[in-house]
Structure formats: structure tokens, C-alpha cells
């Protein structure tokens, strides 16, 4: 079956995933991670892709970003591919591809879904058993939001900026998002949409998005995970 065209539209946030080929490691040292972040910072600024959230895992990367142009995400990832892969191959005396095909991306509805995506990204190291709390992991944007750690890469989404009146209250409100674990239904929803390229949002959001796009933003009723029913809000 042919792959669907990537679902992407300017000025809507997207959850972007880049994986190592055959799930191989794409970072072997902190120096690798620093170089990747430098490449990402330059490419995202050049291609108008403000980054709201990120986490660098061992063999993949998650980003939450809003492109200003239709090709902002694609151009950013292509630029990183040229620069970082060349660096990685040269450093480790290897050749060939590093990425697992094309990157994955999912359009995300703001409000409930954007904040859930923030939590999903920040909690990746916890789910992987790498750390007990997201604040213990150095290679994500979590410390920027909860401790105010400087991070030139991050451009907070307006929804996150509006969580509190002033930096201290915003940090407290963001921290409070992690008082409870991410619900299983939301976790499954994010994973399903990320893997399949469907929009992450309510039925109303998907209907509006579908009217603007040349492809369906969500599967038919039979295409959702077996044994789960969709709620009116679009969660599984």
C-alpha cells in the first residue's frame, strides 16, 4: 500500500519523530547530542520551525514544533540529515544512512492534545527506564519549563506561556502537569497517531482539518486500534 502524503499545515503544531535506521543508536556521546542540538538550532531558525519541546533518546528524537511554512519541518530535518549524519559518519568511521526512512509527523490540536504531547515527550526517558523523573534527564526541554534552565532552542507555544501569570507561575503550572501519569488512553492515542501519521485531535478538529487538506486526517472507524472505542473528544 502506498504511503499517504505527510499531513502537515503551517501554523499548527506537529509532533515529529526521527529514528535511527534499524533502531540503531544515533547518539553515542554527549558531544554527539550537543552537535545535534546545534544543527537543530541553526536549521530550525533558518527554516522558520520554532521548537516547543524536544527529547533526545539513544536511537530517536521527539520534537514538538510549529512550522511557519508548509515545508518548514521537511527542510529542517533535511538540513540536520546533511550536517549531523556527515558528522556522525566521519566521527565513527561509518558510511550510509543513519535515519529510518522519512521522518514521522503528526499535526496536533492545541489545548488538551498539545499539553499531552508535551507530557509524552518529557516522559520518554521515564518510560524507557532511563530515569525516575523527567527533571533528572539532561537531554530534553523539561528543565527549561520546570526550572527555567536557559535553552536557546526552545520557543514556548502560546498555550504554555498562558499557563500562569509570569514565569514563576508558568513553571509551577507546567510542573503540576506531571503530578499524575499520562492516561493510558491518551498514551495509546499519541502512539497510534504518531505511527500512522494521523492528526492528534478531536473529531471536530479533524473534520475542519480534512476540509483544508487533500487527504483524510484520521482513519475510518475500522482503522482505529481494536478493542477501543473513540470518545466524542477523539481519544481512544
QUIUR-V134081 format. One record per run of one state. SS is the DSSP state (2 for helix, 1 for strand, 0 for the rest). FROM is the first residue (numbers start at 1). LEN is the number of residues. Records with the same first field share a line. If there is no record, write none. Layout:
# QUIUR-V134081
SS: FROM-LEN + FROM-LEN
This chain:
# QUIUR-V134081
0: 1-12 + 24-6 + 47-2 + 57-3 + 68-4 + 92-7 + 100-4 + 109-3 + 123-1 + 128-6 + 137-3 + 141-1 + 148-6 + 155-3 + 162-5 + 177-7 + 197-3 + 201-2 + 213-8 + 224-13
1: 13-8 + 49-8 + 60-8 + 99-1 + 104-5 + 140-1 + 154-1 + 200-1
2: 21-3 + 30-17 + 72-20 + 112-11 + 124-4 + 134-3 + 142-6 + 158-4 + 167-10 + 184-13 + 203-10 + 221-3
